[in-house]
Amino acid sequence: MFPEYRELISKLKTEDAHFSRLFDEHNELDQKIKNIEANIALASSAELENLKKEKLQLKDALHVILTKAS
């Protein structure tokens, strides 16, 4: 996610608790979605869609923080 901001992401993860929390939540959702798609975990299609929407909202919020910080 956002390879062009790799160094800034590392910096913000240690210096900005809000960014770090959002980043961790995004990664957790990403793993949940992967597990559902791989049939490791179960969820309805509506639940999966909601998880994907939530993940996208987090990604958008992270991008806003990254662009302001760069």
CHARMM-style PDB file with segment names, atoms N, HN, CA, C and O in Angstrom:
ATOM      1  N   MET     1       0.838  -1.179   0.000  1.00  0.00      PROA
ATOM      2  CA  MET     1       0.000   0.000   0.000  1.00  0.00      PROA
ATOM      3  C   MET     1       0.884   1.244   0.000  1.00  0.00      PROA
ATOM      4  O   MET     1       1.726   1.417   0.881  1.00  0.00      PROA
ATOM      5  N   PHE     2       0.689   2.091  -0.974  1.00  0.00      PROA
ATOM      6  HN  PHE     2       0.005   1.950  -1.690  1.00  0.00      PROA
ATOM      7  CA  PHE     2       1.401   3.355  -1.112  1.00  0.00      PROA
ATOM      8  C   PHE     2       2.925   3.199  -1.066  1.00  0.00      PROA
ATOM      9  O   PHE     2       3.573   3.761  -0.183  1.00  0.00      PROA
ATOM     10  N   PRO     3       3.500   2.449  -2.000  1.00  0.00      PROA
ATOM     11  CA  PRO     3       4.955   2.259  -1.978  1.00  0.00      PROA
ATOM     12  C   PRO     3       5.737   3.563  -2.096  1.00  0.00      PROA
ATOM     13  O   PRO     3       6.875   3.653  -1.636  1.00  0.00      PROA
ATOM     14  N   GLU     4       5.130   4.566  -2.710  1.00  0.00      PROA
ATOM     15  HN  GLU     4       4.205   4.493  -3.084  1.00  0.00      PROA
ATOM     16  CA  GLU     4       5.818   5.855  -2.852  1.00  0.00      PROA
ATOM     17  C   GLU     4       5.975   6.581  -1.514  1.00  0.00      PROA
ATOM     18  O   GLU     4       6.760   7.524  -1.410  1.00  0.00      PROA
ATOM     19  N   TYR     5       5.245   6.154  -0.506  1.00  0.00      PROA
ATOM     20  HN  TYR     5       4.607   5.388  -0.591  1.00  0.00      PROA
ATOM     21  CA  TYR     5       5.311   6.761   0.825  1.00  0.00      PROA
ATOM     22  C   TYR     5       5.949   5.833   1.854  1.00  0.00      PROA
ATOM     23  O   TYR     5       5.764   6.035   3.054  1.00  0.00      PROA
ATOM     24  N   ARG     6       6.683   4.840   1.421  1.00  0.00      PROA
ATOM     25  HN  ARG     6       6.833   4.676   0.446  1.00  0.00      PROA
ATOM     26  CA  ARG     6       7.213   3.822   2.334  1.00  0.00      PROA
ATOM     27  C   ARG     6       7.956   4.433   3.521  1.00  0.00      PROA
ATOM     28  O   ARG     6       7.708   4.055   4.666  1.00  0.00      PROA
ATOM     29  N   GLU     7       8.862   5.371   3.259  1.00  0.00      PROA
ATOM     30  HN  GLU     7       9.064   5.679   2.329  1.00  0.00      PROA
ATOM     31  CA  GLU     7       9.642   5.971   4.356  1.00  0.00      PROA
ATOM     32  C   GLU     7       8.756   6.803   5.277  1.00  0.00      PROA
ATOM     33  O   GLU     7       8.900   6.749   6.499  1.00  0.00      PROA
ATOM     34  N   LEU     8       7.846   7.568   4.695  1.00  0.00      PROA
ATOM     35  HN  LEU     8       7.730   7.612   3.703  1.00  0.00      PROA
ATOM     36  CA  LEU     8       6.944   8.391   5.502  1.00  0.00      PROA
ATOM     37  C   LEU     8       6.021   7.514   6.348  1.00  0.00      PROA
ATOM     38  O   LEU     8       5.734   7.852   7.496  1.00  0.00      PROA
ATOM     39  N   ILE     9       5.565   6.416   5.808  1.00  0.00      PROA
ATOM     40  HN  ILE     9       5.799   6.142   4.875  1.00  0.00      PROA
ATOM     41  CA  ILE     9       4.719   5.485   6.567  1.00  0.00      PROA
ATOM     42  C   ILE     9       5.482   4.974   7.786  1.00  0.00      PROA
ATOM     43  O   ILE     9       4.944   4.954   8.893  1.00  0.00      PROA
ATOM     44  N   SER    10       6.734   4.561   7.587  1.00  0.00      PROA
ATOM     45  HN  SER    10       7.172   4.578   6.688  1.00  0.00      PROA
ATOM     46  CA  SER    10       7.545   4.074   8.720  1.00  0.00      PROA
ATOM     47  C   SER    10       7.678   5.148   9.787  1.00  0.00      PROA
ATOM     48  O   SER    10       7.572   4.869  10.981  1.00  0.00      PROA
ATOM     49  N   LYS    11       7.911   6.373   9.349  1.00  0.00      PROA
ATOM     50  HN  LYS    11       7.997   6.600   8.379  1.00  0.00      PROA
ATOM     51  CA  LYS    11       8.064   7.485  10.293  1.00  0.00      PROA
ATOM     52  C   LYS    11       6.760   7.740  11.045  1.00  0.00      PROA
ATOM     53  O   LYS    11       6.757   7.860  12.270  1.00  0.00      PROA
ATOM     54  N   LEU    12       5.657   7.820  10.310  1.00  0.00      PROA
ATOM     55  HN  LEU    12       5.659   7.722   9.315  1.00  0.00      PROA
ATOM     56  CA  LEU    12       4.376   8.127  10.949  1.00  0.00      PROA
ATOM     57  C   LEU    12       3.906   7.006  11.878  1.00  0.00      PROA
ATOM     58  O   LEU    12       3.255   7.271  12.889  1.00  0.00      PROA
ATOM     59  N   LYS    13       4.233   5.765  11.541  1.00  0.00      PROA
ATOM     60  HN  LYS    13       4.762   5.550  10.720  1.00  0.00      PROA
ATOM     61  CA  LYS    13       3.839   4.655  12.414  1.00  0.00      PROA
ATOM     62  C   LYS    13       4.473   4.772  13.793  1.00  0.00      PROA
ATOM     63  O   LYS    13       3.898   4.315  14.780  1.00  0.00      PROA
ATOM     64  N   THR    14       5.646   5.377  13.867  1.00  0.00      PROA
ATOM     65  HN  THR    14       6.113   5.748  13.064  1.00  0.00      PROA
ATOM     66  CA  THR    14       6.306   5.527  15.168  1.00  0.00      PROA
ATOM     67  C   THR    14       5.988   6.858  15.844  1.00  0.00      PROA
ATOM     68  O   THR    14       6.053   6.961  17.069  1.00  0.00      PROA
ATOM     69  N   GLU    15       5.640   7.885  15.050  1.00  0.00      PROA
ATOM     70  HN  GLU    15       5.587   7.802  14.055  1.00  0.00      PROA
ATOM     71  CA  GLU    15       5.458   9.227  15.611  1.00  0.00      PROA
ATOM     72  C   GLU    15       4.006   9.672  15.742  1.00  0.00      PROA
ATOM     73  O   GLU    15       3.723  10.625  16.467  1.00  0.00      PROA
ATOM     74  N   ASP    16       3.085   9.009  15.061  1.00  0.00      PROA
ATOM     75  HN  ASP    16       3.315   8.235  14.471  1.00  0.00      PROA
ATOM     76  CA  ASP    16       1.686   9.442  15.042  1.00  0.00      PROA
ATOM     77  C   ASP    16       0.789   8.263  15.444  1.00  0.00      PROA
ATOM     78  O   ASP    16       0.555   7.346  14.656  1.00  0.00      PROA
ATOM     79  N   ALA    17       0.302   8.307  16.671  1.00  0.00      PROA
ATOM     80  HN  ALA    17       0.493   9.051  17.311  1.00  0.00      PROA
ATOM     81  CA  ALA    17      -0.497   7.199  17.197  1.00  0.00      PROA
ATOM     82  C   ALA    17      -1.781   6.997  16.392  1.00  0.00      PROA
ATOM     83  O   ALA    17      -2.200   5.859  16.181  1.00  0.00      PROA
ATOM     84  N   HSD    18      -2.403   8.072  15.944  1.00  0.00      PROA
ATOM     85  HN  HSD    18      -2.063   8.996  16.115  1.00  0.00      PROA
ATOM     86  CA  HSD    18      -3.634   7.965  15.156  1.00  0.00      PROA
ATOM     87  C   HSD    18      -3.349   7.260  13.822  1.00  0.00      PROA
ATOM     88  O   HSD    18      -4.078   6.352  13.424  1.00  0.00      PROA
ATOM     89  N   PHE    19      -2.300   7.680  13.151  1.00  0.00      PROA
ATOM     90  HN  PHE    19      -1.708   8.418  13.475  1.00  0.00      PROA
ATOM     91  CA  PHE    19      -1.927   7.038  11.889  1.00  0.00      PROA
ATOM     92  C   PHE    19      -1.617   5.562  12.110  1.00  0.00      PROA
ATOM     93  O   PHE    19      -2.058   4.708  11.341  1.00  0.00      PROA
ATOM     94  N   SER    20      -0.867   5.268  13.147  1.00  0.00      PROA
ATOM     95  HN  SER    20      -0.509   5.962  13.772  1.00  0.00      PROA
ATOM     96  CA  SER    20      -0.483   3.893  13.450  1.00  0.00      PROA
ATOM     97  C   SER    20      -1.714   3.019  13.694  1.00  0.00      PROA
ATOM     98  O   SER    20      -1.769   1.878  13.234  1.00  0.00      PROA
ATOM     99  N   ARG    21      -2.703   3.556  14.419  1.00  0.00      PROA
ATOM    100  HN  ARG    21      -2.658   4.483  14.793  1.00  0.00      PROA
ATOM    101  CA  ARG    21      -3.927   2.810  14.695  1.00  0.00      PROA
ATOM    102  C   ARG    21      -4.701   2.543  13.410  1.00  0.00      PROA
ATOM    103  O   ARG    21      -5.167   1.427  13.185  1.00  0.00      PROA
ATOM    104  N   LEU    22      -4.839   3.561  12.569  1.00  0.00      PROA
ATOM    105  HN  LEU    22      -4.460   4.469  12.752  1.00  0.00      PROA
ATOM    106  CA  LEU    22      -5.540   3.388  11.295  1.00  0.00      PROA
ATOM    107  C   LEU    22      -4.824   2.375  10.409  1.00  0.00      PROA
ATOM    108  O   LEU    22      -5.460   1.539   9.767  1.00  0.00      PROA
ATOM    109  N   PHE    23      -3.510   2.457  10.380  1.00  0.00      PROA
ATOM    110  HN  PHE    23      -2.993   3.136  10.901  1.00  0.00      PROA
ATOM    111  CA  PHE    23      -2.703   1.547   9.561  1.00  0.00      PROA
ATOM    112  C   PHE    23      -2.898   0.102  10.029  1.00  0.00      PROA
ATOM    113  O   PHE    23      -3.076  -0.802   9.213  1.00  0.00      PROA
ATOM    114  N   ASP    24      -2.862  -0.107  11.340  1.00  0.00      PROA
ATOM    115  HN  ASP    24      -2.717   0.628  12.003  1.00  0.00      PROA
ATOM    116  CA  ASP    24      -3.062  -1.453  11.888  1.00  0.00      PROA
ATOM    117  C   ASP    24      -4.475  -1.968  11.616  1.00  0.00      PROA
ATOM    118  O   ASP    24      -4.655  -3.142  11.292  1.00  0.00      PROA
ATOM    119  N   GLU    25      -5.472  -1.101  11.744  1.00  0.00      PROA
ATOM    120  HN  GLU    25      -5.326  -0.147  12.007  1.00  0.00      PROA
ATOM    121  CA  GLU    25      -6.847  -1.507  11.447  1.00  0.00      PROA
ATOM    122  C   GLU    25      -6.986  -1.908   9.986  1.00  0.00      PROA
ATOM    123  O   GLU    25      -7.649  -2.896   9.669  1.00  0.00      PROA
ATOM    124  N   HSD    26      -6.363  -1.145   9.097  1.00  0.00      PROA
ATOM    125  HN  HSD    26      -5.825  -0.342   9.354  1.00  0.00      PROA
ATOM    126  CA  HSD    26      -6.412  -1.459   7.666  1.00  0.00      PROA
ATOM    127  C   HSD    26      -5.799  -2.833   7.405  1.00  0.00      PROA
ATOM    128  O   HSD    26      -6.362  -3.638   6.662  1.00  0.00      PROA
ATOM    129  N   ASN    27      -4.654  -3.097   8.011  1.00  0.00      PROA
ATOM    130  HN  ASN    27      -4.196  -2.443   8.614  1.00  0.00      PROA
ATOM    131  CA  ASN    27      -3.994  -4.392   7.811  1.00  0.00      PROA
ATOM    132  C   ASN    27      -4.820  -5.548   8.370  1.00  0.00      PROA
ATOM    133  O   ASN    27      -4.872  -6.621   7.769  1.00  0.00      PROA
ATOM    134  N   GLU    28      -5.465  -5.332   9.519  1.00  0.00      PROA
ATOM    135  HN  GLU    28      -5.423  -4.460  10.007  1.00  0.00      PROA
ATOM    136  CA  GLU    28      -6.324  -6.374  10.091  1.00  0.00      PROA
ATOM    137  C   GLU    28      -7.506  -6.672   9.174  1.00  0.00      PROA
ATOM    138  O   GLU    28      -7.849  -7.834   8.952  1.00  0.00      PROA
ATOM    139  N   LEU    29      -8.122  -5.630   8.649  1.00  0.00      PROA
ATOM    140  HN  LEU    29      -7.843  -4.687   8.829  1.00  0.00      PROA
ATOM    141  CA  LEU    29      -9.240  -5.832   7.720  1.00  0.00      PROA
ATOM    142  C   LEU    29      -8.775  -6.544   6.454  1.00  0.00      PROA
ATOM    143  O   LEU    29      -9.466  -7.422   5.938  1.00  0.00      PROA
ATOM    144  N   ASP    30      -7.614  -6.164   5.964  1.00  0.00      PROA
ATOM    145  HN  ASP    30      -7.052  -5.450   6.383  1.00  0.00      PROA
ATOM    146  CA  ASP    30      -7.067  -6.800   4.766  1.00  0.00      PROA
ATOM    147  C   ASP    30      -6.893  -8.298   4.998  1.00  0.00      PROA
ATOM    148  O   ASP    30      -7.218  -9.103   4.125  1.00  0.00      PROA
ATOM    149  N   GLN    31      -6.389  -8.671   6.159  1.00  0.00      PROA
ATOM    150  HN  GLN    31      -6.125  -8.017   6.868  1.00  0.00      PROA
ATOM    151  CA  GLN    31      -6.194 -10.091   6.462  1.00  0.00      PROA
ATOM    152  C   GLN    31      -7.529 -10.809   6.604  1.00  0.00      PROA
ATOM    153  O   GLN    31      -7.674 -11.936   6.130  1.00  0.00      PROA
ATOM    154  N   LYS    32      -8.512 -10.173   7.250  1.00  0.00      PROA
ATOM    155  HN  LYS    32      -8.395  -9.258   7.635  1.00  0.00      PROA
ATOM    156  CA  LYS    32      -9.842 -10.781   7.366  1.00  0.00      PROA
ATOM    157  C   LYS    32     -10.436 -11.044   5.988  1.00  0.00      PROA
ATOM    158  O   LYS    32     -10.990 -12.114   5.737  1.00  0.00      PROA
ATOM    159  N   ILE    33     -10.318 -10.064   5.100  1.00  0.00      PROA
ATOM    160  HN  ILE    33      -9.868  -9.195   5.304  1.00  0.00      PROA
ATOM    161  CA  ILE    33     -10.860 -10.198   3.747  1.00  0.00      PROA
ATOM    162  C   ILE    33     -10.159 -11.329   3.003  1.00  0.00      PROA
ATOM    163  O   ILE    33     -10.812 -12.134   2.339  1.00  0.00      PROA
ATOM    164  N   LYS    34      -8.845 -11.393   3.109  1.00  0.00      PROA
ATOM    165  HN  LYS    34      -8.315 -10.739   3.648  1.00  0.00      PROA
ATOM    166  CA  LYS    34      -8.093 -12.469   2.454  1.00  0.00      PROA
ATOM    167  C   LYS    34      -8.529 -13.832   2.990  1.00  0.00      PROA
ATOM    168  O   LYS    34      -8.680 -14.781   2.221  1.00  0.00      PROA
ATOM    169  N   ASN    35      -8.731 -13.934   4.300  1.00  0.00      PROA
ATOM    170  HN  ASN    35      -8.608 -13.163   4.926  1.00  0.00      PROA
ATOM    171  CA  ASN    35      -9.158 -15.202   4.895  1.00  0.00      PROA
ATOM    172  C   ASN    35     -10.545 -15.613   4.406  1.00  0.00      PROA
ATOM    173  O   ASN    35     -10.793 -16.792   4.152  1.00  0.00      PROA
ATOM    174  N   ILE    36     -11.434 -14.655   4.277  1.00  0.00      PROA
ATOM    175  HN  ILE    36     -11.233 -13.697   4.484  1.00  0.00      PROA
ATOM    176  CA  ILE    36     -12.779 -14.952   3.779  1.00  0.00      PROA
ATOM    177  C   ILE    36     -12.707 -15.396   2.320  1.00  0.00      PROA
ATOM    178  O   ILE    36     -13.336 -16.381   1.935  1.00  0.00      PROA
ATOM    179  N   GLU    37     -11.945 -14.673   1.518  1.00  0.00      PROA
ATOM    180  HN  GLU    37     -11.434 -13.873   1.831  1.00  0.00      PROA
ATOM    181  CA  GLU    37     -11.841 -15.008   0.097  1.00  0.00      PROA
ATOM    182  C   GLU    37     -11.151 -16.352  -0.129  1.00  0.00      PROA
ATOM    183  O   GLU    37     -11.392 -17.007  -1.143  1.00  0.00      PROA
ATOM    184  N   ALA    38     -10.299 -16.767   0.804  1.00  0.00      PROA
ATOM    185  HN  ALA    38     -10.104 -16.235   1.628  1.00  0.00      PROA
ATOM    186  CA  ALA    38      -9.614 -18.056   0.706  1.00  0.00      PROA
ATOM    187  C   ALA    38     -10.397 -19.167   1.394  1.00  0.00      PROA
ATOM    188  O   ALA    38      -9.908 -20.290   1.520  1.00  0.00      PROA
ATOM    189  N   ASN    39     -11.606 -18.859   1.836  1.00  0.00      PROA
ATOM    190  HN  ASN    39     -12.003 -17.947   1.734  1.00  0.00      PROA
ATOM    191  CA  ASN    39     -12.468 -19.809   2.538  1.00  0.00      PROA
ATOM    192  C   ASN    39     -11.859 -20.325   3.837  1.00  0.00      PROA
ATOM    193  O   ASN    39     -12.165 -21.435   4.273  1.00  0.00      PROA
ATOM    194  N   ILE    40     -11.013 -19.533   4.444  1.00  0.00      PROA
ATOM    195  HN  ILE    40     -10.764 -18.631   4.090  1.00  0.00      PROA
ATOM    196  CA  ILE    40     -10.461 -19.861   5.760  1.00  0.00      PROA
ATOM    197  C   ILE    40     -11.432 -19.396   6.835  1.00  0.00      PROA
ATOM    198  O   ILE    40     -11.564 -20.029   7.883  1.00  0.00      PROA
ATOM    199  N   ALA    41     -12.108 -18.288   6.566  1.00  0.00      PROA
ATOM    200  HN  ALA    41     -12.000 -17.774   5.715  1.00  0.00      PROA
ATOM    201  CA  ALA    41     -13.119 -17.746   7.472  1.00  0.00      PROA
ATOM    202  C   ALA    41     -14.427 -17.614   6.693  1.00  0.00      PROA
ATOM    203  O   ALA    41     -14.429 -17.526   5.465  1.00  0.00      PROA
ATOM    204  N   LEU    42     -15.517 -17.603   7.418  1.00  0.00      PROA
ATOM    205  HN  LEU    42     -15.515 -17.674   8.416  1.00  0.00      PROA
ATOM    206  CA  LEU    42     -16.827 -17.525   6.782  1.00  0.00      PROA
ATOM    207  C   LEU    42     -17.445 -16.145   6.969  1.00  0.00      PROA
ATOM    208  O   LEU    42     -17.319 -15.525   8.025  1.00  0.00      PROA
ATOM    209  N   ALA    43     -18.118 -15.680   5.917  1.00  0.00      PROA
ATOM    210  HN  ALA    43     -18.221 -16.184   5.059  1.00  0.00      PROA
ATOM    211  CA  ALA    43     -18.863 -14.426   5.993  1.00  0.00      PROA
ATOM    212  C   ALA    43     -19.828 -14.396   4.816  1.00  0.00      PROA
ATOM    213  O   ALA    43     -19.581 -15.002   3.773  1.00  0.00      PROA
ATOM    214  N   SER    44     -20.918 -13.689   5.002  1.00  0.00      PROA
ATOM    215  HN  SER    44     -21.119 -13.197   5.850  1.00  0.00      PROA
ATOM    216  CA  SER    44     -21.862 -13.534   3.892  1.00  0.00      PROA
ATOM    217  C   SER    44     -21.282 -12.535   2.893  1.00  0.00      PROA
ATOM    218  O   SER    44     -20.335 -11.810   3.202  1.00  0.00      PROA
ATOM    219  N   SER    45     -21.847 -12.507   1.725  1.00  0.00      PROA
ATOM    220  HN  SER    45     -22.615 -13.096   1.475  1.00  0.00      PROA
ATOM    221  CA  SER    45     -21.352 -11.567   0.722  1.00  0.00      PROA
ATOM    222  C   SER    45     -21.563 -10.123   1.187  1.00  0.00      PROA
ATOM    223  O   SER    45     -20.753  -9.248   0.882  1.00  0.00      PROA
ATOM    224  N   ALA    46     -22.639  -9.878   1.917  1.00  0.00      PROA
ATOM    225  HN  ALA    46     -23.297 -10.589   2.165  1.00  0.00      PROA
ATOM    226  CA  ALA    46     -22.887  -8.531   2.445  1.00  0.00      PROA
ATOM    227  C   ALA    46     -21.831  -8.152   3.482  1.00  0.00      PROA
ATOM    228  O   ALA    46     -21.347  -7.020   3.496  1.00  0.00      PROA
ATOM    229  N   GLU    47     -21.478  -9.097   4.345  1.00  0.00      PROA
ATOM    230  HN  GLU    47     -21.871 -10.016   4.333  1.00  0.00      PROA
ATOM    231  CA  GLU    47     -20.438  -8.831   5.349  1.00  0.00      PROA
ATOM    232  C   GLU    47     -19.100  -8.557   4.669  1.00  0.00      PROA
ATOM    233  O   GLU    47     -18.371  -7.647   5.065  1.00  0.00      PROA
ATOM    234  N   LEU    48     -18.780  -9.346   3.649  1.00  0.00      PROA
ATOM    235  HN  LEU    48     -19.372 -10.086   3.328  1.00  0.00      PROA
ATOM    236  CA  LEU    48     -17.531  -9.145   2.921  1.00  0.00      PROA
ATOM    237  C   LEU    48     -17.520  -7.777   2.250  1.00  0.00      PROA
ATOM    238  O   LEU    48     -16.507  -7.078   2.282  1.00  0.00      PROA
ATOM    239  N   GLU    49     -18.617  -7.400   1.656  1.00  0.00      PROA
ATOM    240  HN  GLU    49     -19.440  -7.968   1.631  1.00  0.00      PROA
ATOM    241  CA  GLU    49     -18.716  -6.087   1.004  1.00  0.00      PROA
ATOM    242  C   GLU    49     -18.522  -4.965   2.013  1.00  0.00      PROA
ATOM    243  O   GLU    49     -17.840  -3.983   1.721  1.00  0.00      PROA
ATOM    244  N   ASN    50     -19.115  -5.098   3.200  1.00  0.00      PROA
ATOM    245  HN  ASN    50     -19.670  -5.896   3.437  1.00  0.00      PROA
ATOM    246  CA  ASN    50     -18.957  -4.080   4.244  1.00  0.00      PROA
ATOM    247  C   ASN    50     -17.510  -3.981   4.710  1.00  0.00      PROA
ATOM    248  O   ASN    50     -17.006  -2.881   4.939  1.00  0.00      PROA
ATOM    249  N   LEU    51     -16.837  -5.124   4.852  1.00  0.00      PROA
ATOM    250  HN  LEU    51     -17.246  -6.018   4.666  1.00  0.00      PROA
ATOM    251  CA  LEU    51     -15.427  -5.108   5.242  1.00  0.00      PROA
ATOM    252  C   LEU    51     -14.586  -4.397   4.195  1.00  0.00      PROA
ATOM    253  O   LEU    51     -13.692  -3.620   4.529  1.00  0.00      PROA
ATOM    254  N   LYS    52     -14.875  -4.665   2.926  1.00  0.00      PROA
ATOM    255  HN  LYS    52     -15.601  -5.296   2.654  1.00  0.00      PROA
ATOM    256  CA  LYS    52     -14.125  -4.014   1.843  1.00  0.00      PROA
ATOM    257  C   LYS    52     -14.358  -2.500   1.833  1.00  0.00      PROA
ATOM    258  O   LYS    52     -13.432  -1.728   1.584  1.00  0.00      PROA
ATOM    259  N   LYS    53     -15.587  -2.084   2.101  1.00  0.00      PROA
ATOM    260  HN  LYS    53     -16.340  -2.711   2.303  1.00  0.00      PROA
ATOM    261  CA  LYS    53     -15.886  -0.647   2.160  1.00  0.00      PROA
ATOM    262  C   LYS    53     -15.162   0.016   3.324  1.00  0.00      PROA
ATOM    263  O   LYS    53     -14.618   1.112   3.191  1.00  0.00      PROA
ATOM    264  N   GLU    54     -15.162  -0.662   4.461  1.00  0.00      PROA
ATOM    265  HN  GLU    54     -15.604  -1.553   4.569  1.00  0.00      PROA
ATOM    266  CA  GLU    54     -14.470  -0.127   5.645  1.00  0.00      PROA
ATOM    267  C   GLU    54     -12.971  -0.020   5.377  1.00  0.00      PROA
ATOM    268  O   GLU    54     -12.336   0.967   5.748  1.00  0.00      PROA
ATOM    269  N   LYS    55     -12.417  -1.034   4.736  1.00  0.00      PROA
ATOM    270  HN  LYS    55     -12.933  -1.835   4.434  1.00  0.00      PROA
ATOM    271  CA  LYS    55     -10.990  -1.021   4.395  1.00  0.00      PROA
ATOM    272  C   LYS    55     -10.671   0.144   3.462  1.00  0.00      PROA
ATOM    273  O   LYS    55      -9.649   0.810   3.631  1.00  0.00      PROA
ATOM    274  N   LEU    56     -11.531   0.393   2.488  1.00  0.00      PROA
ATOM    275  HN  LEU    56     -12.361  -0.148   2.352  1.00  0.00      PROA
ATOM    276  CA  LEU    56     -11.323   1.484   1.548  1.00  0.00      PROA
ATOM    277  C   LEU    56     -11.401   2.836   2.251  1.00  0.00      PROA
ATOM    278  O   LEU    56     -10.632   3.743   1.931  1.00  0.00      PROA
ATOM    279  N   GLN    57     -12.313   2.981   3.196  1.00  0.00      PROA
ATOM    280  HN  GLN    57     -12.937   2.245   3.456  1.00  0.00      PROA
ATOM    281  CA  GLN    57     -12.407   4.229   3.961  1.00  0.00      PROA
ATOM    282  C   GLN    57     -11.131   4.470   4.767  1.00  0.00      PROA
ATOM    283  O   GLN    57     -10.647   5.599   4.851  1.00  0.00      PROA
ATOM    284  N   LEU    58     -10.592   3.404   5.358  1.00  0.00      PROA
ATOM    285  HN  LEU    58     -10.985   2.487   5.290  1.00  0.00      PROA
ATOM    286  CA  LEU    58      -9.344   3.539   6.102  1.00  0.00      PROA
ATOM    287  C   LEU    58      -8.202   3.912   5.170  1.00  0.00      PROA
ATOM    288  O   LEU    58      -7.371   4.756   5.506  1.00  0.00      PROA
ATOM    289  N   LYS    59      -8.161   3.288   4.005  1.00  0.00      PROA
ATOM    290  HN  LYS    59      -8.836   2.603   3.732  1.00  0.00      PROA
ATOM    291  CA  LYS    59      -7.111   3.592   3.035  1.00  0.00      PROA
ATOM    292  C   LYS    59      -7.190   5.058   2.608  1.00  0.00      PROA
ATOM    293  O   LYS    59      -6.165   5.729   2.492  1.00  0.00      PROA
ATOM    294  N   ASP    60      -8.392   5.546   2.377  1.00  0.00      PROA
ATOM    295  HN  ASP    60      -9.225   5.001   2.471  1.00  0.00      PROA
ATOM    296  CA  ASP    60      -8.568   6.955   2.013  1.00  0.00      PROA
ATOM    297  C   ASP    60      -8.087   7.874   3.134  1.00  0.00      PROA
ATOM    298  O   ASP    60      -7.421   8.876   2.874  1.00  0.00      PROA
ATOM    299  N   ALA    61      -8.422   7.536   4.376  1.00  0.00      PROA
ATOM    300  HN  ALA    61      -8.963   6.722   4.587  1.00  0.00      PROA
ATOM    301  CA  ALA    61      -7.992   8.353   5.512  1.00  0.00      PROA
ATOM    302  C   ALA    61      -6.472   8.346   5.642  1.00  0.00      PROA
ATOM    303  O   ALA    61      -5.865   9.377   5.931  1.00  0.00      PROA
ATOM    304  N   LEU    62      -5.863   7.192   5.429  1.00  0.00      PROA
ATOM    305  HN  LEU    62      -6.356   6.354   5.194  1.00  0.00      PROA
ATOM    306  CA  LEU    62      -4.408   7.102   5.485  1.00  0.00      PROA
ATOM    307  C   LEU    62      -3.780   7.941   4.381  1.00  0.00      PROA
ATOM    308  O   LEU    62      -2.771   8.608   4.608  1.00  0.00      PROA
ATOM    309  N   HSD    63      -4.358   7.913   3.205  1.00  0.00      PROA
ATOM    310  HN  HSD    63      -5.177   7.371   3.020  1.00  0.00      PROA
ATOM    311  CA  HSD    63      -3.815   8.682   2.084  1.00  0.00      PROA
ATOM    312  C   HSD    63      -3.887  10.184   2.369  1.00  0.00      PROA
ATOM    313  O   HSD    63      -2.957  10.921   2.040  1.00  0.00      PROA
ATOM    314  N   VAL    64      -4.971  10.636   2.970  1.00  0.00      PROA
ATOM    315  HN  VAL    64      -5.726  10.037   3.238  1.00  0.00      PROA
ATOM    316  CA  VAL    64      -5.094  12.050   3.324  1.00  0.00      PROA
ATOM    317  C   VAL    64      -3.976  12.441   4.285  1.00  0.00      PROA
ATOM    318  O   VAL    64      -3.339  13.478   4.102  1.00  0.00      PROA
ATOM    319  N   ILE    65      -3.737  11.636   5.288  1.00  0.00      PROA
ATOM    320  HN  ILE    65      -4.255  10.794   5.437  1.00  0.00      PROA
ATOM    321  CA  ILE    65      -2.683  11.930   6.260  1.00  0.00      PROA
ATOM    322  C   ILE    65      -1.313  11.956   5.562  1.00  0.00      PROA
ATOM    323  O   ILE    65      -0.496  12.842   5.814  1.00  0.00      PROA
ATOM    324  N   LEU    66      -1.082  10.994   4.700  1.00  0.00      PROA
ATOM    325  HN  LEU    66      -1.745  10.275   4.495  1.00  0.00      PROA
ATOM    326  CA  LEU    66       0.208  10.918   4.004  1.00  0.00      PROA
ATOM    327  C   LEU    66       0.434  12.122   3.092  1.00  0.00      PROA
ATOM    328  O   LEU    66       1.534  12.672   3.055  1.00  0.00      PROA
ATOM    329  N   THR    67      -0.579  12.526   2.373  1.00  0.00      PROA
ATOM    330  HN  THR    67      -1.473  12.079   2.403  1.00  0.00      PROA
ATOM    331  CA  THR    67      -0.393  13.664   1.471  1.00  0.00      PROA
ATOM    332  C   THR    67      -0.195  14.963   2.243  1.00  0.00      PROA
ATOM    333  O   THR    67       0.555  15.834   1.801  1.00  0.00      PROA
ATOM    334  N   LYS    68      -0.853  15.106   3.385  1.00  0.00      PROA
ATOM    335  HN  LYS    68      -1.462  14.399   3.744  1.00  0.00      PROA
ATOM    336  CA  LYS    68      -0.654  16.311   4.208  1.00  0.00      PROA
ATOM    337  C   LYS    68       0.747  16.322   4.832  1.00  0.00      PROA
ATOM    338  O   LYS    68       1.354  17.381   4.991  1.00  0.00      PROA
ATOM    339  N   ALA    69       1.246  15.146   5.178  1.00  0.00      PROA
ATOM    340  HN  ALA    69       0.753  14.286   5.049  1.00  0.00      PROA
ATOM    341  CA  ALA    69       2.549  15.057   5.861  1.00  0.00      PROA
ATOM    342  C   ALA    69       3.727  15.132   4.885  1.00  0.00      PROA
ATOM    343  O   ALA    69       4.861  15.368   5.300  1.00  0.00      PROA
ATOM    344  N   SER    70       3.463  14.935   3.604  1.00  0.00      PROA
ATOM    345  HN  SER    70       2.542  14.743   3.267  1.00  0.00      PROA
ATOM    346  CA  SER    70       4.592  14.946   2.652  1.00  0.00      PROA
ATOM    347  C   SER    70       4.874  16.325   2.110  1.00  0.00      PROA
ATOM    348  OT1 SER    70       5.787  16.497   1.304  1.00  0.00      PROA
TER     349      SER     70
END
